[in-house]
Amino acid sequence: MQDLIEEAVQAGWDETEVLTAIIEVADNLMLANVNNAELDALLRAMKRKLE
């Protein structure tokens, strides 16, 4: 992770921008995982009702 931050800073990003972007990506991934888990639970429930 530190390598990514250092490379981004060398490419012209401010360290705060890099860290903010990493947090934003992590947050979006977490939200997607929660939504996927909710969808999986809903699909399992529907499948049980159809069986």
C-alpha distance matrix in Angstrom:
0.0 3.8 5.3 5.1 6.4 8.7 10.0 10.8 12.5 14.3 15.4 17.1 15.1 15.6 12.7 14.4 14.5 10.8 10.3 13.5 12.6 9.5 12.1 14.7 13.2 12.6 16.1 17.6 16.3 17.8 21.0 21.3 21.1 23.7 25.9 25.7 26.7 29.5 30.7 30.7 32.7 35.1 35.6 36.3 38.8 40.5 40.7 42.4 44.9 45.7 46.4
3.8 0.0 3.8 5.4 5.1 6.1 8.5 9.9 10.6 12.2 14.1 15.6 13.9 14.0 10.9 13.3 14.1 10.7 10.4 14.1 13.8 11.4 13.9 16.7 15.8 15.4 18.7 20.5 19.6 20.9 24.0 24.7 24.5 27.0 29.2 29.2 30.2 32.9 34.2 34.3 36.3 38.6 39.2 40.0 42.4 44.1 44.4 46.0 48.5 49.4 50.1
5.3 3.8 0.0 3.8 5.4 5.1 6.0 8.5 9.8 10.4 12.1 14.4 13.5 14.5 12.2 15.1 15.2 11.6 12.5 15.9 14.8 12.8 16.0 18.2 16.8 17.1 20.5 21.7 20.7 22.6 25.6 25.7 25.8 28.5 30.5 30.2 31.5 34.3 35.2 35.2 37.6 39.8 40.1 40.9 43.6 45.0 45.1 47.0 49.5 50.1 50.8
5.1 5.4 3.8 0.0 3.8 5.5 5.2 6.1 8.6 9.9 10.5 12.6 11.2 12.6 10.7 13.2 12.5 8.8 10.1 13.1 11.5 9.8 13.3 15.0 13.5 14.3 17.7 18.5 17.8 20.0 22.7 22.8 23.2 26.0 27.7 27.5 29.1 31.8 32.5 32.8 35.3 37.3 37.5 38.7 41.3 42.5 42.8 44.8 47.2 47.7 48.6
6.4 5.1 5.4 3.8 0.0 3.8 5.5 5.2 6.2 8.6 9.8 10.9 8.9 9.5 7.1 9.8 9.8 6.3 7.5 10.9 10.3 9.1 12.1 14.3 13.8 14.5 17.5 18.8 18.7 20.6 23.1 23.7 24.4 26.8 28.5 28.9 30.4 32.8 33.8 34.4 36.5 38.5 39.1 40.3 42.6 44.0 44.6 46.5 48.7 49.5 50.5
8.7 6.1 5.1 5.5 3.8 0.0 3.8 5.5 5.1 6.2 8.6 10.0 9.4 10.1 8.3 11.8 12.0 9.2 10.8 14.2 13.7 12.8 15.9 17.9 17.4 18.3 21.3 22.5 22.4 24.3 26.8 27.3 28.0 30.5 32.2 32.4 34.0 36.4 37.4 37.9 40.1 42.1 42.6 43.8 46.2 47.5 48.0 49.9 52.2 52.9 53.9
10.0 8.5 6.0 5.2 5.5 3.8 0.0 3.8 5.4 5.0 6.1 8.8 8.9 10.9 10.2 13.5 12.7 9.8 12.4 15.1 13.7 13.3 16.8 18.2 17.2 18.6 21.7 22.3 22.1 24.5 26.9 26.9 27.8 30.6 31.9 31.9 33.8 36.3 36.9 37.4 39.9 41.7 41.9 43.3 45.9 46.9 47.3 49.5 51.7 52.1 53.1
10.8 9.9 8.5 6.1 5.2 5.5 3.8 0.0 3.8 5.4 4.9 6.5 5.5 8.0 7.9 10.7 9.3 6.7 9.9 12.1 10.6 11.0 14.4 15.4 14.9 16.8 19.4 19.9 20.3 22.8 24.7 25.0 26.3 28.8 30.0 30.4 32.4 34.6 35.2 36.1 38.5 40.1 40.5 42.1 44.4 45.4 46.0 48.3 50.3 50.8 52.1
12.5 10.6 9.8 8.6 6.2 5.1 5.4 3.8 0.0 3.8 5.3 5.2 4.6 5.8 6.0 9.5 9.0 7.5 10.4 12.7 12.3 13.0 15.9 17.2 17.4 19.0 21.4 22.4 23.1 25.2 27.1 27.8 29.0 31.3 32.7 33.3 35.2 37.2 38.1 39.0 41.3 42.9 43.5 45.1 47.3 48.4 49.2 51.3 53.2 53.9 55.2
14.3 12.2 10.4 9.9 8.6 6.2 5.0 5.4 3.8 0.0 3.8 5.4 7.1 9.0 9.7 13.2 12.6 11.0 14.0 16.4 15.6 16.1 19.3 20.5 20.2 22.0 24.6 25.3 25.7 28.1 30.1 30.4 31.6 34.1 35.4 35.7 37.7 39.9 40.5 41.4 43.9 45.4 45.8 47.4 49.8 50.8 51.3 53.6 55.6 56.1 57.3
15.4 14.1 12.1 10.5 9.8 8.6 6.1 4.9 5.3 3.8 0.0 3.8 6.0 9.2 10.8 13.7 12.0 10.7 14.2 15.9 14.4 15.5 18.8 19.3 18.9 21.3 23.7 23.8 24.5 27.2 28.8 28.9 30.5 33.0 33.9 34.2 36.5 38.6 38.9 40.0 42.6 43.9 44.2 46.0 48.4 49.1 49.7 52.2 54.0 54.4 55.7
17.1 15.6 14.4 12.6 10.9 10.0 8.8 6.5 5.2 5.4 3.8 0.0 3.8 6.6 9.2 11.7 10.1 10.0 13.5 14.7 13.9 15.7 18.6 18.9 19.2 21.7 23.6 24.0 25.2 27.6 29.0 29.5 31.3 33.5 34.4 35.1 37.4 39.2 39.7 41.0 43.4 44.6 45.2 47.1 49.3 50.0 50.9 53.3 55.0 55.5 57.0
15.1 13.9 13.5 11.2 8.9 9.4 8.9 5.5 4.6 7.1 6.0 3.8 0.0 3.8 6.3 8.2 6.3 6.4 9.9 10.9 10.4 12.3 14.9 15.3 16.0 18.3 20.1 20.7 22.1 24.3 25.6 26.4 28.2 30.2 31.2 32.2 34.3 36.0 36.7 38.1 40.4 41.6 42.3 44.2 46.2 47.1 48.1 50.4 52.0 52.7 54.3
15.6 14.0 14.5 12.6 9.5 10.1 10.9 8.0 5.8 9.0 9.2 6.6 3.8 0.0 3.8 5.4 5.2 6.4 8.8 9.9 10.7 12.6 14.4 15.4 16.7 18.6 20.0 21.2 22.8 24.5 25.9 27.1 28.8 30.5 31.8 33.0 34.9 36.4 37.5 39.0 40.9 42.2 43.3 45.1 46.9 48.0 49.2 51.2 52.9 53.8 55.4
12.7 10.9 12.2 10.7 7.1 8.3 10.2 7.9 6.0 9.7 10.8 9.2 6.3 3.8 0.0 3.8 5.4 5.1 6.2 8.5 9.8 10.6 12.3 14.1 15.4 16.6 18.3 20.0 21.2 22.6 24.4 25.8 27.0 28.7 30.3 31.5 33.0 34.8 36.1 37.3 39.2 40.8 41.9 43.4 45.2 46.6 47.7 49.5 51.3 52.4 53.8
14.4 13.3 15.1 13.2 9.8 11.8 13.5 10.7 9.5 13.2 13.7 11.7 8.2 5.4 3.8 0.0 3.8 5.4 5.2 6.0 8.5 9.9 10.5 12.1 14.2 15.3 16.3 18.2 19.9 20.9 22.4 24.2 25.6 26.9 28.5 30.0 31.5 32.9 34.4 35.9 37.5 38.9 40.3 41.9 43.5 44.9 46.2 48.0 49.6 50.8 52.4
14.5 14.1 15.2 12.5 9.8 12.0 12.7 9.3 9.0 12.6 12.0 10.1 6.3 5.2 5.4 3.8 0.0 3.8 5.5 5.1 6.1 8.6 9.9 10.4 12.2 14.2 15.1 16.4 18.3 19.8 21.0 22.4 24.2 25.7 26.8 28.3 30.2 31.6 32.7 34.3 36.2 37.4 38.6 40.4 42.1 43.2 44.5 46.5 48.0 49.0 50.7
10.8 10.7 11.6 8.8 6.3 9.2 9.8 6.7 7.5 11.0 10.7 10.0 6.4 6.4 5.1 5.4 3.8 0.0 3.8 5.4 5.1 6.2 8.7 9.8 10.7 12.3 14.2 15.4 16.6 18.4 20.0 21.1 22.6 24.5 25.8 26.9 28.7 30.4 31.5 32.8 34.8 36.2 37.2 38.9 40.8 42.0 43.0 45.0 46.8 47.7 49.2
10.3 10.4 12.5 10.1 7.5 10.8 12.4 9.9 10.4 14.0 14.2 13.5 9.9 8.8 6.2 5.2 5.5 3.8 0.0 3.8 5.4 5.1 6.2 8.6 9.9 10.5 12.2 14.2 15.3 16.4 18.3 19.9 21.0 22.6 24.3 25.6 26.9 28.7 30.2 31.4 33.0 34.7 35.9 37.3 39.1 40.6 41.7 43.5 45.3 46.5 47.9
13.5 14.1 15.9 13.1 10.9 14.2 15.1 12.1 12.7 16.4 15.9 14.7 10.9 9.9 8.5 6.0 5.1 5.4 3.8 0.0 3.8 5.5 5.1 6.1 8.7 9.9 10.4 12.3 14.2 15.2 16.4 18.3 19.9 21.1 22.5 24.2 25.7 27.0 28.5 30.1 31.7 33.0 34.4 36.1 37.6 38.9 40.3 42.2 43.7 44.9 46.6
12.6 13.8 14.8 11.5 10.3 13.7 13.7 10.6 12.3 15.6 14.4 13.9 10.4 10.7 9.8 8.5 6.1 5.1 5.4 3.8 0.0 3.8 5.4 5.0 6.2 8.6 9.8 10.5 12.3 14.2 15.3 16.4 18.3 20.0 21.1 22.4 24.3 25.8 26.8 28.3 30.3 31.5 32.6 34.4 36.2 37.3 38.5 40.6 42.2 43.1 44.7
9.5 11.4 12.8 9.8 9.1 12.8 13.3 11.0 13.0 16.1 15.5 15.7 12.3 12.6 10.6 9.9 8.6 6.2 5.1 5.5 3.8 0.0 3.8 5.4 5.2 6.1 8.6 9.9 10.6 12.3 14.3 15.3 16.5 18.4 20.0 20.9 22.5 24.5 25.6 26.7 28.7 30.3 31.3 32.8 34.7 36.1 37.1 39.0 40.8 41.8 43.2
12.1 13.9 16.0 13.3 12.1 15.9 16.8 14.4 15.9 19.3 18.8 18.6 14.9 14.4 12.3 10.5 9.9 8.7 6.2 5.1 5.4 3.8 0.0 3.8 5.5 5.0 6.0 8.6 9.8 10.4 12.2 14.1 15.2 16.5 18.3 19.8 21.0 22.6 24.2 25.5 27.0 28.6 30.1 31.5 33.1 34.6 35.9 37.6 39.3 40.6 42.0
14.7 16.7 18.2 15.0 14.3 17.9 18.2 15.4 17.2 20.5 19.3 18.9 15.3 15.4 14.1 12.1 10.4 9.8 8.6 6.1 5.0 5.4 3.8 0.0 3.8 5.4 5.1 6.2 8.6 9.9 10.6 12.2 14.2 15.4 16.5 18.2 20.0 21.2 22.4 24.2 25.9 27.0 28.4 30.2 31.8 32.9 34.3 36.3 37.7 38.9 40.6
13.2 15.8 16.8 13.5 13.8 17.4 17.2 14.9 17.4 20.2 18.9 19.2 16.0 16.7 15.4 14.2 12.2 10.7 9.9 8.7 6.2 5.2 5.5 3.8 0.0 3.8 5.4 5.1 6.1 8.6 9.9 10.5 12.2 14.3 15.3 16.3 18.3 20.0 20.9 22.2 24.4 25.7 26.6 28.3 30.3 31.3 32.4 34.5 36.2 37.1 38.6
12.6 15.4 17.1 14.3 14.5 18.3 18.6 16.8 19.0 22.0 21.3 21.7 18.3 18.6 16.6 15.3 14.2 12.3 10.5 9.9 8.6 6.1 5.0 5.4 3.8 0.0 3.8 5.5 5.1 6.1 8.7 9.8 10.5 12.4 14.3 15.2 16.5 18.5 19.9 20.9 22.6 24.4 25.5 26.8 28.7 30.2 31.2 33.0 34.9 36.0 37.4
16.1 18.7 20.5 17.7 17.5 21.3 21.7 19.4 21.4 24.6 23.7 23.6 20.1 20.0 18.3 16.3 15.1 14.2 12.2 10.4 9.8 8.6 6.0 5.1 5.4 3.8 0.0 3.8 5.4 5.1 6.2 8.6 9.9 10.6 12.4 14.2 15.4 16.7 18.3 19.9 21.3 22.7 24.3 25.8 27.3 28.7 30.2 31.8 33.4 34.8 36.3
17.6 20.5 21.7 18.5 18.8 22.5 22.3 19.9 22.4 25.3 23.8 24.0 20.7 21.2 20.0 18.2 16.4 15.4 14.2 12.3 10.5 9.9 8.6 6.2 5.1 5.5 3.8 0.0 3.8 5.4 5.1 6.1 8.6 9.9 10.5 12.1 14.2 15.4 16.3 18.1 20.0 21.0 22.3 24.2 25.8 26.8 28.2 30.3 31.7 32.7 34.5
16.3 19.6 20.7 17.8 18.7 22.4 22.1 20.3 23.1 25.7 24.5 25.2 22.1 22.8 21.2 19.9 18.3 16.6 15.3 14.2 12.3 10.6 9.8 8.6 6.1 5.1 5.4 3.8 0.0 3.8 5.5 5.0 6.1 8.7 9.9 10.3 12.2 14.2 15.1 16.2 18.3 19.9 20.7 22.3 24.3 25.5 26.5 28.5 30.3 31.2 32.6
17.8 20.9 22.6 20.0 20.6 24.3 24.5 22.8 25.2 28.1 27.2 27.6 24.3 24.5 22.6 20.9 19.8 18.4 16.4 15.2 14.2 12.3 10.4 9.9 8.6 6.1 5.1 5.4 3.8 0.0 3.8 5.4 5.1 6.3 8.7 9.8 10.6 12.4 14.2 15.2 16.6 18.5 19.9 21.1 22.8 24.4 25.6 27.2 29.0 30.4 31.7
21.0 24.0 25.6 22.7 23.1 26.8 26.9 24.7 27.1 30.1 28.8 29.0 25.6 25.9 24.4 22.4 21.0 20.0 18.3 16.4 15.3 14.3 12.2 10.6 9.9 8.7 6.2 5.1 5.5 3.8 0.0 3.8 5.4 5.1 6.2 8.6 9.9 10.6 12.3 14.2 15.5 16.6 18.3 20.0 21.3 22.6 24.2 25.9 27.3 28.7 30.4
21.3 24.7 25.7 22.8 23.7 27.3 26.9 25.0 27.8 30.4 28.9 29.5 26.4 27.1 25.8 24.2 22.4 21.1 19.9 18.3 16.4 15.3 14.1 12.2 10.5 9.8 8.6 6.1 5.0 5.4 3.8 0.0 3.8 5.4 5.1 6.0 8.6 9.9 10.4 12.1 14.2 15.2 16.2 18.1 19.9 20.9 22.1 24.2 25.7 26.7 28.4
21.1 24.5 25.8 23.2 24.4 28.0 27.8 26.3 29.0 31.6 30.5 31.3 28.2 28.8 27.0 25.6 24.2 22.6 21.0 19.9 18.3 16.5 15.2 14.2 12.2 10.5 9.9 8.6 6.1 5.1 5.4 3.8 0.0 3.8 5.4 5.0 6.1 8.6 9.8 10.4 12.3 14.2 15.1 16.3 18.3 19.8 20.8 22.5 24.4 25.6 26.9
23.7 27.0 28.5 26.0 26.8 30.5 30.6 28.8 31.3 34.1 33.0 33.5 30.2 30.5 28.7 26.9 25.7 24.5 22.6 21.1 20.0 18.4 16.5 15.4 14.3 12.4 10.6 9.9 8.7 6.3 5.1 5.4 3.8 0.0 3.8 5.4 5.1 6.2 8.6 9.9 10.7 12.4 14.3 15.4 16.7 18.5 20.0 21.3 22.9 24.5 26.0
25.9 29.2 30.5 27.7 28.5 32.2 31.9 30.0 32.7 35.4 33.9 34.4 31.2 31.8 30.3 28.5 26.8 25.8 24.3 22.5 21.1 20.0 18.3 16.5 15.3 14.3 12.4 10.5 9.9 8.7 6.2 5.1 5.4 3.8 0.0 3.8 5.4 5.1 6.1 8.5 9.9 10.5 12.2 14.2 15.4 16.4 18.2 20.0 21.2 22.5 24.4
25.7 29.2 30.2 27.5 28.9 32.4 31.9 30.4 33.3 35.7 34.2 35.1 32.2 33.0 31.5 30.0 28.3 26.9 25.6 24.2 22.4 20.9 19.8 18.2 16.3 15.2 14.2 12.1 10.3 9.8 8.6 6.0 5.0 5.4 3.8 0.0 3.8 5.4 5.0 6.0 8.6 9.8 10.4 12.1 14.2 15.2 16.2 18.3 20.0 20.9 22.4
26.7 30.2 31.5 29.1 30.4 34.0 33.8 32.4 35.2 37.7 36.5 37.4 34.3 34.9 33.0 31.5 30.2 28.7 26.9 25.7 24.3 22.5 21.0 20.0 18.3 16.5 15.4 14.2 12.2 10.6 9.9 8.6 6.1 5.1 5.4 3.8 0.0 3.8 5.4 5.1 6.2 8.6 9.9 10.5 12.3 14.3 15.2 16.6 18.6 20.0 21.2
29.5 32.9 34.3 31.8 32.8 36.4 36.3 34.6 37.2 39.9 38.6 39.2 36.0 36.4 34.8 32.9 31.6 30.4 28.7 27.0 25.8 24.5 22.6 21.2 20.0 18.5 16.7 15.4 14.2 12.4 10.6 9.9 8.6 6.2 5.1 5.4 3.8 0.0 3.8 5.5 5.2 6.2 8.7 10.0 10.7 12.4 14.2 15.5 16.8 18.6 20.2
30.7 34.2 35.2 32.5 33.8 37.4 36.9 35.2 38.1 40.5 38.9 39.7 36.7 37.5 36.1 34.4 32.7 31.5 30.2 28.5 26.8 25.6 24.2 22.4 20.9 19.9 18.3 16.3 15.1 14.2 12.3 10.4 9.8 8.6 6.1 5.0 5.4 3.8 0.0 3.8 5.4 5.0 6.1 8.5 9.8 10.5 12.1 14.2 15.4 16.5 18.4
30.7 34.3 35.2 32.8 34.4 37.9 37.4 36.1 39.0 41.4 40.0 41.0 38.1 39.0 37.3 35.9 34.3 32.8 31.4 30.1 28.3 26.7 25.5 24.2 22.2 20.9 19.9 18.1 16.2 15.2 14.2 12.1 10.4 9.9 8.5 6.0 5.1 5.5 3.8 0.0 3.8 5.4 5.1 6.1 8.6 9.9 10.4 12.3 14.3 15.3 16.5
32.7 36.3 37.6 35.3 36.5 40.1 39.9 38.5 41.3 43.9 42.6 43.4 40.4 40.9 39.2 37.5 36.2 34.8 33.0 31.7 30.3 28.7 27.0 25.9 24.4 22.6 21.3 20.0 18.3 16.6 15.5 14.2 12.3 10.7 9.9 8.6 6.2 5.2 5.4 3.8 0.0 3.8 5.5 5.1 6.2 8.7 9.9 10.7 12.5 14.4 15.5
35.1 38.6 39.8 37.3 38.5 42.1 41.7 40.1 42.9 45.4 43.9 44.6 41.6 42.2 40.8 38.9 37.4 36.2 34.7 33.0 31.5 30.3 28.6 27.0 25.7 24.4 22.7 21.0 19.9 18.5 16.6 15.2 14.2 12.4 10.5 9.8 8.6 6.2 5.0 5.4 3.8 0.0 3.8 5.5 5.1 6.2 8.6 10.0 10.7 12.5 14.5
35.6 39.2 40.1 37.5 39.1 42.6 41.9 40.5 43.5 45.8 44.2 45.2 42.3 43.3 41.9 40.3 38.6 37.2 35.9 34.4 32.6 31.3 30.1 28.4 26.6 25.5 24.3 22.3 20.7 19.9 18.3 16.2 15.1 14.3 12.2 10.4 9.9 8.7 6.1 5.1 5.5 3.8 0.0 3.8 5.4 5.1 6.1 8.6 9.9 10.5 12.4
36.3 40.0 40.9 38.7 40.3 43.8 43.3 42.1 45.1 47.4 46.0 47.1 44.2 45.1 43.4 41.9 40.4 38.9 37.3 36.1 34.4 32.8 31.5 30.2 28.3 26.8 25.8 24.2 22.3 21.1 20.0 18.1 16.3 15.4 14.2 12.1 10.5 10.0 8.5 6.1 5.1 5.5 3.8 0.0 3.8 5.5 5.0 6.2 8.7 9.9 10.7
38.8 42.4 43.6 41.3 42.6 46.2 45.9 44.4 47.3 49.8 48.4 49.3 46.2 46.9 45.2 43.5 42.1 40.8 39.1 37.6 36.2 34.7 33.1 31.8 30.3 28.7 27.3 25.8 24.3 22.8 21.3 19.9 18.3 16.7 15.4 14.2 12.3 10.7 9.8 8.6 6.2 5.1 5.4 3.8 0.0 3.8 5.4 5.2 6.4 8.8 10.1
40.5 44.1 45.0 42.5 44.0 47.5 46.9 45.4 48.4 50.8 49.1 50.0 47.1 48.0 46.6 44.9 43.2 42.0 40.6 38.9 37.3 36.1 34.6 32.9 31.3 30.2 28.7 26.8 25.5 24.4 22.6 20.9 19.8 18.5 16.4 15.2 14.3 12.4 10.5 9.9 8.7 6.2 5.1 5.5 3.8 0.0 3.8 5.4 5.1 6.3 8.8
40.7 44.4 45.1 42.8 44.6 48.0 47.3 46.0 49.2 51.3 49.7 50.9 48.1 49.2 47.7 46.2 44.5 43.0 41.7 40.3 38.5 37.1 35.9 34.3 32.4 31.2 30.2 28.2 26.5 25.6 24.2 22.1 20.8 20.0 18.2 16.2 15.2 14.2 12.1 10.4 9.9 8.6 6.1 5.0 5.4 3.8 0.0 3.8 5.4 5.1 6.3
42.4 46.0 47.0 44.8 46.5 49.9 49.5 48.3 51.3 53.6 52.2 53.3 50.4 51.2 49.5 48.0 46.5 45.0 43.5 42.2 40.6 39.0 37.6 36.3 34.5 33.0 31.8 30.3 28.5 27.2 25.9 24.2 22.5 21.3 20.0 18.3 16.6 15.5 14.2 12.3 10.7 10.0 8.6 6.2 5.2 5.4 3.8 0.0 3.8 5.4 5.3
44.9 48.5 49.5 47.2 48.7 52.2 51.7 50.3 53.2 55.6 54.0 55.0 52.0 52.9 51.3 49.6 48.0 46.8 45.3 43.7 42.2 40.8 39.3 37.7 36.2 34.9 33.4 31.7 30.3 29.0 27.3 25.7 24.4 22.9 21.2 20.0 18.6 16.8 15.4 14.3 12.5 10.7 9.9 8.7 6.4 5.1 5.4 3.8 0.0 3.8 5.6
45.7 49.4 50.1 47.7 49.5 52.9 52.1 50.8 53.9 56.1 54.4 55.5 52.7 53.8 52.4 50.8 49.0 47.7 46.5 44.9 43.1 41.8 40.6 38.9 37.1 36.0 34.8 32.7 31.2 30.4 28.7 26.7 25.6 24.5 22.5 20.9 20.0 18.6 16.5 15.3 14.4 12.5 10.5 9.9 8.8 6.3 5.1 5.4 3.8 0.0 3.8
46.4 50.1 50.8 48.6 50.5 53.9 53.1 52.1 55.2 57.3 55.7 57.0 54.3 55.4 53.8 52.4 50.7 49.2 47.9 46.6 44.7 43.2 42.0 40.6 38.6 37.4 36.3 34.5 32.6 31.7 30.4 28.4 26.9 26.0 24.4 22.4 21.2 20.2 18.4 16.5 15.5 14.5 12.4 10.7 10.1 8.8 6.3 5.3 5.6 3.8 0.0
